Amino acid sequence: MSDAILILNAGSSSLKFSVFLDEEQPQPLLSGQIEGLLTHPRFELRDASSHVVDGKDWETGTNLGHHGAIEFLLARGRAGALAGHRIVAAGHRVVHGGMKFTGPVLIDADTLSELEKLIPLAPLQQPHNLAAIRAVAKHAPQLPQVACFDTSFHRTQPSVSETFALPRRYTEEGVRRYGFHGLSYEYVASVLPTLDGHSEFERTVVAHLGNGASMCALRGYKSIATTMGLTPIDGLPMGTRCGSLDPGVLLYLMSSGGLDFEELEQMLYHESGLLGVSGISSDVRTLLASPDGRAAEALNLFVYRVGRELGSLAAALGGVDALVLTGGIGENATPIRAQICSGASWLGLDLDEQANANGGPRISRPGSRVSAWVVRTDEELMIAMHTRRLFAVSKR
């Protein structure tokens, strides 16, 4: 019987999971998700070749929740796809680690208590991440669990990059820039040296572009600045999130628009971004296919803001050697990549249109002063590697 590691990424109404063989370089075995946890759960399981090998639909109105989903996964795995494999540890993506957690940690009661204190900093993600941890602890209490944070990678940033111009007491209370998508940036940083021995990556800007989107400046493969701040709503406009916003807009909406806290939160997180501007969809694929002028407006705004942030991060780095595009949009939306790279020609980026159409990995011409790349991120692999390492430590 071979050992395996379970990786969990819990959202408000979904549970994404993957299973890796417990090897020096973890190998993917299974992946899938349970969507509609609270209303109409739907389970799908895929093998390492992305072929669907199992599935299940529950009746509409079923509230499975995270506890029910974890219980189902563990039982289904033992009886089916995981027969012949033994889960030896579970790794979790946890959005916020605050200033205390600068790297992955083994979870115990004290750690869980500390993570609960960070819920106000990520109210839409952190509670669900912790719910999955509690569910595993209930249904498999002997299973070691590891928390891997989206914020930890950015703790190499200098203080000036993290500080808001607010009264000092708020900074001391933890109101500062934390940054997110750290597991994605960590993976990209780990593979940059393998891309091309002749290219320079000392000053790299990585754009993680998906339904959630951010950018990060890497110097020597370490984060020195990023576009997200205290929460994952800052920076670029996203699928449904507004990104950077004049704080005066919020004051106006509260005083003149009559919006209360809950209404503001709903609008900023769920009704803004590409969906809000277009009035059509939060999905870039839908917007690219739409003849509606509002779709083009939303995409143009997205590309424009990426360009603005690229200029800001280039200033933080004192120049740019390479631009890396990753995430669902960065990896798959060829026209968006082309617009972003064309807009960066002032930096010396010369786009190779054919290479871009082919998906890279290099999409800039050989003589380009700034190279451009497409890298398929793998946050789950990073979690599996961290979990395997800490699990090994716990057995000593």
C-alpha positions, 0 to 999 in steps of 0.5 A, spaced: 500 500 500 502 506 497 502 513 501 498 519 499 497 526 501 490 529 500 490 537 498 484 541 500 482 548 498 475 550 501 471 555 498 464 558 501 460 553 497 465 548 494 471 544 496 476 542 491 481 537 492 487 533 489 491 527 491 498 526 490 503 520 491 507 521 497 514 521 493 520 526 494 517 530 488 509 528 489 506 526 483 498 527 482 494 521 482 487 524 483 483 531 483 476 534 483 471 538 487 464 538 490 460 544 488 454 547 490 455 544 498 449 548 501 444 547 495 445 542 490 452 538 491 455 535 485 461 531 486 466 530 480 473 526 480 478 526 475 485 521 474 492 524 473 490 525 465 484 529 467 479 523 465 472 523 469 472 517 473 467 518 478 461 522 480 455 524 484 449 528 484 445 530 490 438 532 490 436 540 490 436 542 497 441 538 500 445 542 505 452 537 505 456 543 508 464 542 509 463 536 514 459 532 510 463 533 504 469 531 507 466 525 510 463 523 503 470 524 500 474 520 505 469 514 505 468 514 497 476 514 497 477 508 501 472 504 498 474 506 491 479 510 487 484 510 493 483 503 494 491 501 495 493 508 497 493 510 504 492 518 506 498 520 511 497 527 511 492 533 509 494 540 506 490 546 506 490 552 502 489 558 508 488 565 505 490 569 511 496 567 515 497 574 518 504 577 520 505 571 525 505 565 520 511 566 515 511 559 512 506 553 512 505 550 519 502 543 522 496 545 525 494 544 532 489 547 537 493 553 538 494 554 531 487 553 529 485 559 535 490 563 532 487 563 525 480 564 527 483 571 530 484 572 522 477 571 520 476 579 520 482 580 515 479 575 510 471 574 512 469 571 505 475 565 505 478 564 512 472 561 515 471 556 510 478 554 510 478 553 517 471 549 516 475 544 512 480 543 517 475 542 523 472 537 518 478 533 517 479 533 525 473 530 526 472 525 521 480 523 521 482 525 528 489 522 527 491 525 520 496 530 521 494 537 517 498 542 514 496 549 513 499 553 507 498 560 507 497 565 501 500 571 505 506 567 507 510 568 500 510 576 501 513 576 508 520 578 505 517 585 503 520 591 506 516 595 511 515 600 506 511 596 501 506 593 507 505 600 510 498 604 509 499 611 511 494 611 516 495 613 524 501 608 526 496 605 532 492 601 526 499 599 523 501 596 529 494 592 530 495 589 523 492 593 518 497 593 513 498 590 506 499 582 506 498 580 499 495 574 496 496 568 491 503 567 494 502 559 493 502 561 486 508 566 486 512 561 490 511 555 484 512 560 479 519 563 482 521 555 483 520 554 476 523 560 473 531 558 473 529 552 469 525 556 463 531 558 460 539 558 462 540 565 457 534 569 460 535 574 466 530 573 472 533 578 477 527 583 476 521 579 474 513 581 475 508 575 475 501 576 473 496 571 476 490 573 472 484 569 474 477 570 477 482 573 482 487 577 480 494 580 482 501 582 480 507 581 484 514 584 483 520 579 485 527 580 486 531 574 486 525 570 486 523 573 492 516 578 493 518 585 494 511 588 492 504 586 490 498 589 488 493 586 493 493 589 500 489 587 507 484 583 503 484 580 497 479 585 494 485 590 493 489 591 486 486 589 479 479 589 477 477 581 478 471 577 476 467 580 481 471 584 485 472 591 484 480 592 486 483 598 488 478 604 489 478 611 492 476 610 499 472 616 498 467 612 493 465 608 499 464 614 504 459 617 498 456 610 497 454 610 505 452 617 505 449 619 499 447 612 496 445 609 503 448 603 503 450 599 509 456 595 511 453 588 508 450 592 502 457 594 500 461 588 502 456 584 497 457 589 491 465 590 492 466 582 492 460 579 488 457 585 483 463 589 481 469 587 477 468 584 470 461 583 471 459 589 474 463 593 468 460 589 463 453 587 466 454 580 462 459 576 466 465 575 470 468 570 465 473 572 460 471 567 455 464 569 455 466 577 454 471 575 449 466 572 445 460 577 446 459 582 441 456 587 446 460 593 447 460 593 454 464 586 454 470 590 450 469 596 455 470 591 461 476 587 458 479 594 456 479 596 463 482 590 466 488 590 461 489 598 462 489 596 470 494 591 469 499 595 465 498 601 470 500 596 475 506 593 471 509 600 471 508 601 478 512 594 480 517 596 475 518 602 479 519 598 485 524 593 482 528 599 478 526 596 472 524 589 469 527 583 466 521 578 465 514 578 465 510 572 467 503 571 466 499 565 469 492 563 472 486 561 468 486 568 464 494 568 463 495 561 461 489 561 456 486 568 454 491 569 448 488 576 446 489 578 453 496 576 453 497 580 447 494 586 449 498 586 455 504 585 452 503 590 447 502 595 452 508 593 455 512 595 449 515 601 452 519 597 457 522 593 451 518 587 451 517 585 443 511 580 443 512 574 438 505 573 436 506 566 433 509 564 440 503 567 444 498 564 439 502 557 441 501 558 448 509 559 449 512 558 454 516 564 451 512 569 448 517 574 446 522 575 441 529 573 442 532 580 442 526 583 446 530 587 452 524 584 457 522 577 456 515 574 456 513 568 459 507 563 460 507 559 466 502 554 468 501 555 476 501 549 480 498 551 487 496 544 489 503 541 488 506 547 492 501 545 498 503 537 497 511 539 497 510 543 504 505 538 507 510 532 505 516 536 508 512 538 515 509 531 515 516 528 515 518 533 520 513 531 525 515 523 524 522 524 527 
